[in-house]
Amino acid sequence: MILSASNIKKSFKSGKSETLVLNNINFNVEEGQMVAIMGVSGSGKSTLLHILGLLDEPDSGDVYFSGEKINFTDKKNLALLRNANIGFVFQFYSLINELSVLENVLLPTMINGIIKIDYAKELLLRVGINQEFFNKRSYNLSGGEKQRVAIARALINNPKVIITDEPTSNIDENNAKLLMSLLRDLQQSFNTTVVISTHSNKIARFCDTTYFLSEGVLTNEDNS
Ligand SMILES: Nc1ncnc2c1ncn2[C@@H]1O[C@H](COP(=O)(O)OP(=O)(O)OP(=O)(O)O)[C@@H](O)[C@H]1O
């Protein structure tokens, strides 16, 4: 099992009230699988993805990466673990507008100091971004193109897992399907594990398993 979580609880306090968002969640994904987490707005998908992506600590419960229990208090080690093993693609592209397309893809490599320019170019071509875009500032790109650059950036350190939060919600249906086919294709050729949150059944159908998050409880369904 590449990534698993057991008995995860997470609540948020606002003033005197406290909302329990995740109530004893259990989650498993095997290496090379693509899984969807579905749920209505506010059901806690992003909260769960932040925990699975080792960005946030649960109130209780454990997360395991490659069988190893995560120690959320060791922030330095957590950051290294994330940088080496997890790629992120978020809803609002999260590209840095002032940087070029190529520089955006290279960003995660700046942390470990191994700047892989040729590999970045190869990945950009692989996600369908042509050479003429490489040195353009990323704000010139369309939503779908930005998402493809974000995927190339997520892949640059050869992560074992890609965590993607509603990657298709700001692009039209046709581009959303193209993006999912691309993710599926990349996941199969790199044997990457992909965890994706979505509101859409159509998007979830591209995945091997679909989890449903509702009222803090997670259930799952095999899509084969
Ligand atoms: N940092 C926070 N502080 C307080 N409340 C939060 C915080 N993060 C999330 N919440 C609350 O937790 C609940 C779940 O939010 P979350 O963003 O995880 O849902 P979601 O399913 O991803 O929603 P969407 O589909 O709209 O992105 C919401 O009620 C939200 O307001």
The ligand as an SDF file (V2000), in Angstrom:
LIG
                    3D

 31 33  0  0  0  0  0  0  0  0999 V2000
   -8.9010   26.0410    7.8640 N   0  0  0  0  0  0  0  0  0  0  0  0
  -10.1950   25.9180    8.1150 C   0  0  0  0  0  0  0  0  0  0  0  0
  -10.7600   26.5640    9.1490 N   0  0  0  0  0  0  0  0  0  0  0  0
  -12.0690   26.4450    9.4430 C   0  0  0  0  0  0  0  0  0  0  0  0
  -12.9200   25.6760    8.7320 N   0  0  0  0  0  0  0  0  0  0  0  0
  -12.4240   25.0210    7.6780 C   0  0  0  0  0  0  0  0  0  0  0  0
  -11.0410   25.1050    7.2980 C   0  0  0  0  0  0  0  0  0  0  0  0
  -10.8370   24.3300    6.1950 N   0  0  0  0  0  0  0  0  0  0  0  0
  -12.0470   23.7970    5.9090 C   0  0  0  0  0  0  0  0  0  0  0  0
  -12.9830   24.1960    6.7840 N   0  0  0  0  0  0  0  0  0  0  0  0
  -14.3970   23.7850    6.7830 C   0  0  0  0  0  0  0  0  0  0  0  0
  -14.4340   22.3710    6.6730 O   0  0  0  0  0  0  0  0  0  0  0  0
  -15.4910   21.9540    5.8170 C   0  0  0  0  0  0  0  0  0  0  0  0
  -14.9400   21.1230    4.6720 C   0  0  0  0  0  0  0  0  0  0  0  0
  -14.2080   21.9580    3.8000 O   0  0  0  0  0  0  0  0  0  0  0  0
  -13.4140   21.3870    2.5380 P   0  0  0  0  0  0  0  0  0  0  0  0
  -12.7880   22.5550    1.8490 O   0  0  0  0  0  0  0  0  0  0  0  0
  -12.5240   20.2940    2.9690 O   0  0  0  0  0  0  0  0  0  0  0  0
  -14.6140   20.7930    1.6620 O   0  0  0  0  0  0  0  0  0  0  0  0
  -14.6230   20.3620    0.1260 P   0  0  0  0  0  0  0  0  0  0  0  0
  -15.4310   19.1110    0.0480 O   0  0  0  0  0  0  0  0  0  0  0  0
  -13.2290   20.2990   -0.3890 O   0  0  0  0  0  0  0  0  0  0  0  0
  -15.4020   21.5790   -0.5280 O   0  0  0  0  0  0  0  0  0  0  0  0
  -15.3190   22.1330   -2.0470 P   0  0  0  0  0  0  0  0  0  0  0  0
  -15.8130   21.0260   -2.9300 O   0  0  0  0  0  0  0  0  0  0  0  0
  -16.2630   23.3010   -2.0210 O   0  0  0  0  0  0  0  0  0  0  0  0
  -13.9060   22.5340   -2.3200 O   0  0  0  0  0  0  0  0  0  0  0  0
  -16.2090   23.2160    5.3790 C   0  0  0  0  0  0  0  0  0  0  0  0
  -17.3140   23.4020    6.2220 O   0  0  0  0  0  0  0  0  0  0  0  0
  -15.1660   24.2970    5.5850 C   0  0  0  0  0  0  0  0  0  0  0  0
  -15.7670   25.5380    5.8540 O   0  0  0  0  0  0  0  0  0  0  0  0
  1  2  1  0
  2  3  1  0
  2  7  2  0
  3  4  2  0
  4  5  1  0
  5  6  2  0
  6  7  1  0
  6 10  1  0
  7  8  1  0
  8  9  2  0
  9 10  1  0
 10 11  1  0
 11 12  1  0
 11 30  1  0
 12 13  1  0
 13 14  1  0
 13 28  1  0
 14 15  1  0
 15 16  1  0
 16 17  2  0
 16 18  1  0
 16 19  1  0
 19 20  1  0
 20 21  2  0
 20 22  1  0
 20 23  1  0
 23 24  1  0
 24 25  2  0
 24 26  1  0
 24 27  1  0
 28 29  1  0
 28 30  1  0
 30 31  1  0
M  END
$$$$
